[in-house]
């Protein structure tokens, strides 16, 4: 069964994925923890990595089940067909999120447009294009999915 990319209402990604999971649909909603600043405090908040998108693994005949979940708007299409994420891409996102070595990078000599290759961890030999360079983070473009990730990367070539 393929992984389909489902669009959700804004800020409904986590609730929708929890609902689908309870109904027996295999779902993946990658999340990260961000520190949010309010006027009186800072708080760690879990937010989806991809806003308004979740991944669902269902057969073609079961795709309509996804619409039973509150917050689902439809499926992402590519060339007039439902967009499908490969298992390798889902595993790459999972390993990126679980890899503790993806921190403490001193970013230097990187320019937007440079192509980098990760040389360690589960994402070894994956390539990405740098979109933006920050103090300790790179904003990377995963061309296969057409998405942008912000990551602290341990080792790039």
matplotlib code that plots the C-alpha trace (Angstrom):
import matplotlib.pyplot as plt

x = [0.0, 1.3, 1.7, -0.7, -0.3, -3.5, -4.2, -5.8, -7.2, -4.7, -3.7, -5.7, -2.8, -2.2, -5.8, -6.7, -3.8, -4.8, -8.4, -7.3, -5.0, -7.8, -9.9, -7.2, -5.6, -1.8, -0.9, 2.3, 2.3, 6.0, 6.3, 9.0, 9.2, 9.6, 10.1, 7.4, 7.8, 4.8, 5.0, 5.3, 6.9, 8.5, 7.0, 7.9, 5.2, 4.9, 4.1, 3.8, 6.8, 4.7, 1.9, -1.5, -0.1, -0.2, 0.8, -1.7, -1.0, -4.2, -5.1, -6.7, -10.1, -9.9, -8.9, -12.4, -12.1, -9.7, -12.5, -14.4, -11.8, -12.5, -10.1, -9.3, -9.6, -8.4, -5.3, -2.3, -2.2, 0.8, 0.3, -3.5, -2.8, -2.7, 0.8, 2.5, 5.5, 7.8, 8.6, 12.2, 11.2, 9.0, 11.8, 14.3, 12.0, 11.6, 15.3, 16.0, 13.5, 15.0, 18.7, 20.3, 23.4, 21.7, 22.8, 25.7, 26.6, 28.8, 27.5, 30.2, 31.0, 27.5, 25.6, 22.0, 21.9, 24.8, 24.0, 25.0, 25.3, 24.7, 27.6, 26.4, 23.4, 20.4, 20.1, 23.7, 24.1, 20.9, 21.3, 19.5, 19.8, 20.4, 17.7, 18.8, 21.7, 21.3, 23.6, 23.4, 20.7, 20.3, 17.0, 17.2, 15.0, 14.1, 13.6, 11.9, 9.0, 9.3, 9.3, 11.6, 13.0, 14.9, 17.5, 20.6, 22.8, 25.8, 27.9, 27.4, 29.8]
y = [0.0, 3.4, 6.5, 9.2, 12.8, 14.1, 17.9, 19.0, 22.2, 24.4, 23.3, 20.0, 17.8, 16.1, 15.7, 14.3, 11.8, 10.6, 10.1, 8.2, 6.0, 5.1, 4.0, 1.6, 3.7, 3.7, 7.4, 9.4, 13.0, 14.0, 16.5, 18.6, 20.5, 24.3, 26.8, 29.5, 32.9, 34.7, 38.0, 36.3, 32.9, 30.5, 27.1, 24.0, 23.1, 20.1, 21.2, 19.3, 19.3, 19.8, 22.3, 21.1, 17.7, 14.2, 10.8, 8.0, 4.4, 3.0, 1.0, 2.8, 1.4, 2.6, 6.2, 7.4, 6.3, 9.2, 11.7, 10.4, 12.1, 15.7, 18.2, 16.3, 18.5, 16.1, 14.5, 16.3, 15.8, 15.7, 15.6, 15.0, 11.9, 11.5, 12.3, 9.3, 9.3, 6.3, 4.2, 5.3, 8.9, 8.2, 6.3, 9.1, 11.6, 9.3, 8.7, 12.4, 13.1, 10.3, 11.0, 12.6, 13.3, 16.0, 18.8, 21.1, 22.0, 25.0, 26.3, 27.9, 28.2, 27.1, 29.2, 28.9, 26.7, 24.4, 20.7, 18.8, 15.2, 13.8, 11.5, 9.9, 8.5, 6.8, 9.5, 8.8, 9.5, 11.6, 14.8, 18.1, 21.6, 24.4, 27.1, 29.3, 29.3, 30.3, 30.4, 26.6, 25.4, 24.8, 25.1, 22.2, 21.3, 17.7, 17.7, 14.3, 15.6, 19.2, 20.2, 22.3, 21.2, 23.1, 21.0, 21.0, 18.7, 16.9, 16.2, 17.3, 17.1]
z = [0.0, -0.8, 1.5, 0.3, 1.3, 2.8, 3.2, 6.5, 7.9, 9.5, 13.0, 12.7, 11.7, 15.0, 16.0, 12.5, 12.6, 16.1, 14.9, 11.9, 14.0, 16.3, 13.4, 12.2, 9.4, 9.4, 9.6, 10.0, 11.2, 11.8, 14.7, 16.2, 19.5, 19.3, 22.0, 21.7, 23.4, 25.0, 26.8, 30.2, 29.5, 27.1, 26.5, 24.5, 22.0, 19.7, 16.2, 12.9, 10.7, 7.5, 8.1, 6.8, 5.6, 7.0, 5.4, 5.3, 4.2, 2.7, -0.4, -3.4, -2.5, 1.2, 0.3, 1.0, 4.7, 5.2, 4.6, 7.6, 9.8, 10.9, 9.4, 6.1, 3.1, 0.4, -1.1, -2.5, -6.3, -8.6, -12.4, -11.8, -9.7, -6.0, -4.7, -3.2, -0.8, -1.1, 1.9, 1.7, 2.0, 5.0, 6.7, 5.9, 7.6, 10.6, 10.9, 10.6, 13.4, 15.6, 15.0, 18.0, 16.1, 14.1, 16.3, 17.2, 13.6, 13.1, 9.7, 7.6, 4.0, 2.9, 0.3, -0.9, -4.0, -2.8, -3.0, 0.1, 0.8, 4.3, 5.3, 8.5, 10.3, 8.7, 6.1, 4.8, 1.1, 0.9, -1.1, -0.6, -1.9, 0.6, 0.4, 3.4, 5.8, 9.5, 12.5, 13.2, 10.8, 7.2, 5.4, 2.9, -0.1, -0.5, -4.2, -4.3, -2.2, -3.2, 0.5, 2.6, 5.9, 8.5, 10.1, 12.3, 10.5, 12.1, 9.0, 5.4, 2.5]

ax = plt.figure().add_subplot(projection="3d")
ax.plot(x, y, z, "-o")
ax.set_aspect("equal")
plt.show()
